[in-house]
């Protein structure tokens, strides 16, 4: 008798080999992995919808990439076991039996392998797409991000990872060399700067913080950005929240990005 599909799915969701004593039970690591996948999906959607670069989810990406490496190793081990005929996914560690069930057939092992590979591909797609969205924003407004979000002393950023900072600085250096050799060297010295702000018109272009976005309130009660408006009023920043919003849980609004930016970063509202 072939093993039930629910047993196969239960085994795939675990990081440890299947055991009849834990059949249809899920450990806390399963819940953590599911939560991280939801957070990764939300981060991907938010990055696609936000006109500005969001803070890099360092801790989340560290956990996700660790699971990706573990999944790759598990797939390689499973594929190698199938190749030498030594794989027995559902054997009992005590007496070598399966509690009335035969050992896993090659067909079931192939199904487990396909499920693992599909799950891995899904996660890798989200990670690649998230990073590509971030790189697209950084390269489009490279000078603006380097001037606004890069600490000149420590060469670190609050919204970019170390690798992203290194990439952006190298990208901007190569672009500057290209501009110099192409046309800037032929201009007068006073016209060679790419960050000139004389005349009241800055040359550094940044993302449009007034762009409209679609958001949904995640708070159970009422969410308000009043503290963000007060903070921005004290700092006198044009890119901060300027209109007080009050949303009830589950409501979907179309608002300006700058009015909900900090709410999205805190996880109180989500982009759609």
C-alpha positions in Angstrom: 0.0 0.0 0.0 1.4 3.4 -1.0 2.0 5.9 1.8 -0.7 8.5 2.3 0.0 11.9 0.7 -0.6 13.6 4.1 2.3 11.7 5.6 4.5 12.8 2.8 3.6 16.5 3.2 4.0 16.2 7.0 7.5 14.8 6.5 8.4 17.5 4.0 7.5 20.2 6.5 9.9 18.8 9.1 13.6 19.3 9.2 14.1 15.9 11.0 13.5 12.4 9.5 9.9 11.1 9.8 9.1 9.1 13.0 5.8 7.3 13.7 5.8 8.7 17.2 5.4 12.3 15.8 3.0 11.6 13.0 0.9 14.6 12.0 2.5 16.8 14.7 4.3 20.0 13.8 7.2 21.5 15.7 7.7 25.2 16.5 10.2 25.4 13.7 7.4 24.7 11.2 5.4 27.6 12.6 8.5 29.9 12.5 9.2 28.9 8.9 5.6 29.6 7.9 5.6 33.0 9.7 8.9 33.9 8.0 7.5 33.0 4.6 4.5 35.3 5.3 6.9 38.1 6.4 9.0 37.5 3.3 6.0 37.7 1.0 4.8 40.9 2.7 8.3 42.4 2.4 8.3 41.5 -1.3 4.9 43.1 -1.9 5.8 46.2 0.1 9.0 46.7 -1.8 7.2 46.4 -5.1 4.6 48.9 -4.1 6.6 51.5 -2.2 8.1 54.3 -4.2 10.9 54.6 -1.7 13.5 52.0 -0.5 12.3 50.2 2.7 14.7 49.2 5.5 16.5 46.0 4.6 15.0 43.1 6.7 18.4 41.8 8.0 17.2 39.3 10.6 14.4 37.9 8.3 16.8 37.4 5.4 19.4 35.7 7.6 16.8 33.2 8.8 15.4 32.6 5.3 18.8 32.2 3.6 19.8 29.7 6.4 16.7 27.7 5.6 17.4 27.9 1.9 20.9 26.4 2.4 19.4 23.7 4.6 16.8 22.9 2.0 19.4 22.6 -0.7 21.5 20.2 1.4 18.4 18.1 2.2 17.5 17.9 -1.5 21.1 16.9 -2.4 21.2 14.2 0.3 17.8 12.9 -0.8 18.7 12.8 -4.5 22.0 11.1 -3.6 20.2 8.5 -1.5 17.8 7.8 -4.3 20.8 7.3 -6.6 22.5 4.6 -4.5 19.2 3.0 -3.4 19.9 3.6 0.3 17.0 6.0 0.9 14.4 4.9 3.4 12.5 8.0 4.5 9.9 6.2 6.7 11.9 3.4 8.3 11.6 3.0 12.1 14.8 3.7 14.0 14.2 0.8 16.5 13.2 -2.3 14.6 13.6 -1.3 10.9 9.9 -1.7 10.3 7.3 1.0 9.4 4.5 0.1 11.7 2.6 -2.0 9.1 3.5 0.3 6.2 6.1 -0.8 3.6 9.2 1.3 3.0 8.9 4.3 0.7 8.9 3.4 -3.0 10.9 5.3 -5.6 7.7 7.0 -6.7 7.0 8.4 -3.3 10.6 9.5 -2.9 10.3 11.4 -6.2 7.2 13.1 -4.9 9.0 14.2 -1.7 11.9 15.5 -3.8 9.5 17.4 -6.2 7.7 19.0 -3.2 11.0 20.1 -1.7 12.3 21.5 -5.0 9.0 23.4 -5.6 9.1 25.0 -2.1 12.8 25.9 -2.6 12.0 27.5 -6.0 9.2 29.5 -4.5 11.4 31.0 -1.7 14.2 31.7 -4.1 11.9 33.6 -6.4 10.7 35.8 -3.6 14.3 36.5 -2.5 15.5 37.3 -6.0 12.6 39.5 -6.8 12.9 41.4 -3.6 16.6 42.1 -4.1 16.0 43.1 -7.8 13.4 45.6 -6.7 15.7 47.1 -4.2 18.6 47.3 -6.7 16.4 49.0 -9.2 15.5 51.7 -6.8 19.0 52.2 -5.5 20.5 52.5 -9.0 17.8 54.9 -10.1 18.4 57.3 -7.2 22.0 56.3 -6.3 23.3 59.8 -5.5 20.2 60.6 -3.4 20.5 57.4 -1.3 24.3 57.9 -0.8 23.8 61.5 0.3 20.8 60.9 2.5 21.1 57.4 3.9 24.9 56.7 4.1 26.8 57.5 7.3 30.0 59.2 6.1 32.0 58.0 9.1 31.0 54.4 9.4 30.0 53.9 5.7 26.9 52.1 6.9 23.2 52.7 6.3 20.0 52.3 8.3 18.0 51.1 5.3 20.6 49.3 3.2 22.6 46.1 3.9 26.4 46.1 3.9 26.4 44.4 0.5 24.0 46.9 -0.9 26.1 49.8 0.3 29.2 48.3 -1.3 27.4 47.7 -4.5 25.9 51.2 -4.7 29.2 52.9 -4.0 31.0 50.8 -6.6 28.2 51.4 -9.1 28.3 55.2 -8.5 32.1 55.2 -8.9 32.0 53.4 -12.2 29.2 55.7 -13.4 31.1 58.8 -12.4 34.2 57.6 -14.3 32.0 57.0 -17.4 30.5 60.4 -17.2 34.0 62.0 -16.8 35.5 60.3 -19.8 32.4 60.8 -21.9 31.5 64.5 -21.5 32.2 66.0 -18.1 35.9 66.6 -18.8 35.1 68.7 -21.7 33.0 71.1 -19.6 34.2 74.1 -17.6 35.2 73.2 -14.0 32.1 75.0 -12.5 29.8 72.8 -14.6 31.2 69.4 -13.8 29.4 68.7 -10.5 26.5 66.2 -10.6 25.2 67.2 -7.2 24.9 71.0 -7.8 22.0 72.7 -6.1 22.7 76.3 -7.1 19.7 78.4 -8.4 17.3 76.6 -6.1 17.0 73.6 -8.4 18.9 70.5 -7.0 20.3 68.1 -9.5 19.9 65.1 -7.1 16.6 63.5 -7.9 14.9 61.4 -5.2 11.8 59.1 -5.0 8.4 60.8 -5.0 7.2 60.6 -1.5 3.8 62.1 -2.5 3.0 59.2 -4.8 -0.3 57.4 -4.1 -0.3 53.9 -2.6 -2.9 51.4 -1.5 -2.7 50.3 2.1 -4.6 48.2 4.6 -4.8 48.7 8.3 -3.4 45.7 10.3 -4.3 47.1 13.8 -7.3 45.6 15.5 -8.5 49.0 16.7 -7.9 52.3 15.1 -4.6 53.3 13.6 -3.5 56.9 13.5 -0.3 58.6 12.2 -0.8 61.6 14.4 2.5 61.1 16.2 4.3 60.9 12.8 2.7 64.2 11.7 3.7 65.9 15.0 7.3 64.6 14.7 7.6 65.8 11.1 6.2 69.2 12.1 8.9 69.6 14.7 11.6 68.5 12.3 10.1 70.6 9.4 10.7 68.0 6.8 8.9 68.1 3.4 9.0 64.3 2.9 7.3 63.4 6.2 3.7 62.9 7.1 1.6 66.0 6.9 -2.0 64.8 7.0 -3.5 63.1 10.0 -5.1 59.7 9.1 -7.3 57.4 11.2 -8.0 54.0 9.9 -10.0 51.1 11.4 -8.7 47.6 11.3 -9.1 46.0 7.9 -9.9 49.2 6.0 -8.2 49.8 2.6 -7.3 53.3 1.7 -5.5 55.1 -1.1 -3.2 57.6 0.5 0.1 59.4 -0.1 3.2 57.4 0.6 4.8 59.9 3.0 1.7 59.8 5.3 1.9 56.1 5.9 5.7 55.4 5.4 6.5 55.0 9.1 3.3 53.0 9.7 4.4 50.5 7.0 7.9 50.3 8.5 6.4 49.6 12.0 4.1 46.9 10.6 0.9 48.7 11.5 -0.3 49.0 7.9 0.6 47.0 4.8 0.9 47.9 1.2 -1.3 46.2 -1.4 
